[in-house]
Amino acid sequence: GAKLDPYGPPPPPPETEKKEAVTEVVEEVDPAQEAMKDATIATGVLGTSVAVGSTVPGAGMLGTFALSVWVGSQAVRGVAHALHSPLMSITNAISGMTIVGGMLQLGGGIMPTTTAQVLAASAVSLSSINLVGGFIVTKKMLDMFRRPDDPPEYWHYYLIPSGAVCAGFTGLNLVGMGSPGLSSAVALASGLGCIAGISAMSDQKTTRLANYLAMGGVGMGLTTTLFAMQAPGAVYGQFLLMGALGGIAGQQIAARIGPTSLPQAVAGFHSLVGIAATSTAVGDFLLHGVGHGSFHAASIYLGAWMGAITCTGSIIACLKLAEKMSSAPLSLPGRDAMNIAMGVGSAACMVGFMATGSPTMAAMCLAGGVGLSGALGLHMTASIGGADMPVVITLLNSYSGWALCAEGFILDQPLLTVVGALIGSSGAFLTKIMCDGMNRSLTNVILGGFGTSSGAVQTSEGLVHTEIDVAGTVSALKDAESVCIVPGYGLAVAQAQGAVAAIAKQLTDAGKTVKFAVHPVAGRMPGQLNVLLAEAGVPYDIVYEMEEINEEMDGVDVTMVIGANDTVNSAAEDDPNSDIAGMPVIQVWKSAHVVFMKRSMASGYAGVDNPVFYKENTDMLLGNAADTCEQIKQGLLAK
């Protein structure tokens, strides 16, 4: 035959633009200008805060709110990253304190008779779902982190202090020795109990205490509210009926929730808090009308507005996470203009609600604000891609807290302000963590970014990857001394955590060092992968955060990446032109050998090529993660 030309490898892709970008001259920052900029911003924030604070009628409530935000944010900052999912779950349960507003507005008899009373009864029932279901789910999650060799725990004994306070408070009130000061003291203890519950999550050794402390705090709050109701016996019967119905529903829902369904469950619970907050705000307006001052009017409007946007946004997030709705973003023409118009309309309705003295006009403005807020939550969340749902969940978690704060101002209940500030600051902190983990601003997430990709796309052609089979992977693991396993959302989808845990145990029993590495934004809510691994029996002390494992990656012999992609993409560090440039990632490519376990060569949610696929030390093990992990487990068992 004809003689063929000698083989010549294709030229590498041009890197001129990238190199130019890398060598760009960075302007030197003037420290004085930076300091002046920060000081100017601080001046604006402080001035605005003082101006807004001057409108608050009671200085005590303002001080309670400010201190609660500070203390709550500090408590949340101490929570370990691995416990961020239980943190969201417990704050979600505590947000069921919206029940207090419903209790104070109950009326009629054994059944409500007016619209305001129906709204109050619905707030009680929906909040009960959150309280019961939230605490059960939290306990299930925290119990997963318990290791077989941990000593016996008796954290339930810590319900005794709150129980004693509730019993003493009840006894004193029944014999006529109660007082406003006593009620305030117990309410304060209730808020501190919730804060203490969050603080207990700062250490794995005390984390299961958190649920009992928070339950005790909520119990004290409910006890003070029962006596504050001053209602006929039939209304107390209505409370028991509505609370029992909600509690039973919450228990049934919680019993069906597994680790993989946690994100949509939390989103679903948030929607109930939103409805309860809106019901309480609207109910207060129906009961008391207008003419109670601009601050009271603003509290009613903001409580209803934040409750409505929390409700509809959470419903859409729940549907997307449960895959009952396409994760692709809703890209309507003029999307941003529509959001701006609804925001402006909401502000106009608020001004009208606060300025008018007409009950009819106020009702129209409040209805308009609630409608626009609900539409904004629905449209804005639907316009965000599935990959950004973790940020949406934490943001909605924060919204539910601020709605509860507004409820506290409406009803003049410092307890609700304390608890609302705790939840609001918790959600805000987690939102910041998620945004930092993707190196993106909250505005970028809301207005669209790589999370708005309609789905994974195939990586660029012309690049050659190498593949490995199960036998080769087993051989590599047997030869390795140090192994790192990096799970991603694909692990959750494949339900492969049990097989992965078994692989880790087999390797550990063989004398090898095994560590897990979890990225801050892995999964569909903060800490979801940590919960999955804990459920499978992986000890929490071998699960490392990104910053910790990156320092040790040079010494790892084999890294198994299971269902992760964007969180281990080297383009985030090496390619300043990449859509994910600057995003912190786990540096798996620094280990001696990388085995990527994926269904296909498609990219992740960001739709960005992953150069790690094509590096010399990387092999692709394609297929279903559950089946592949099971085969690796069996291969390791074989002699």
Buried (B, 14 or more C-beta within 10 A) or exposed (E): EEEEEEEEEEEEEEEEEBEEEEEEEEEEEEEEEEEEEEEEEEEEEEEEEEEEEEEBBEEEBBEBBBEBBEBBBBBBEEBBBBBBBBBBBBBBBBBBBBBBBBBBBBBBEEEBEEEBBBBBBBBBBBBBBBBBBBBBBBBBBBEBBBEEEEEEEEBEEBBEBBBEBBEEBBEBBEEEEBEEEBBBBBBBBBBBBBBBBBBBBBEBEBBBBBBBBBBBBBBBBBBBBBBBBEBEEEBBBBBEBBBEBBBEBBEEBBEEBEBBBBBBBBBBBBBBBBBBBBBBBBBBBBBEEBEBEEBBBBBBBBBBBBBBBBBBBBBBBBBBBBEEBBBBBBEEEEBEEBBEEBBEBBEBBBEBBBEBEEEEBBBBBBBBBBBBBBBBBBBBBBBBBBBBBBBBBBBBBBBBBBBBBBBBBBBBBBBBBBBBBBBBBBBBBBBBBBBBBBBBEBEBBBBBBBBBBBEBBEBEEEBEBEEBBBEBBBEBBBEBEBBBBBBBBBBBBBBBBBBBBBBBBBBBEEEBBBBBBBBBBBBBBBBBBBBBBBBBBBBBEBBBBBEEBBEBBEEBBBBBBBBBBBBBBBBBBEBBEBBBBEBBBBBBBBBBBBBBBBBEBEBBBBBBBBBBBBBEBBBBBBBBBBEBBBBBBEBBEEE
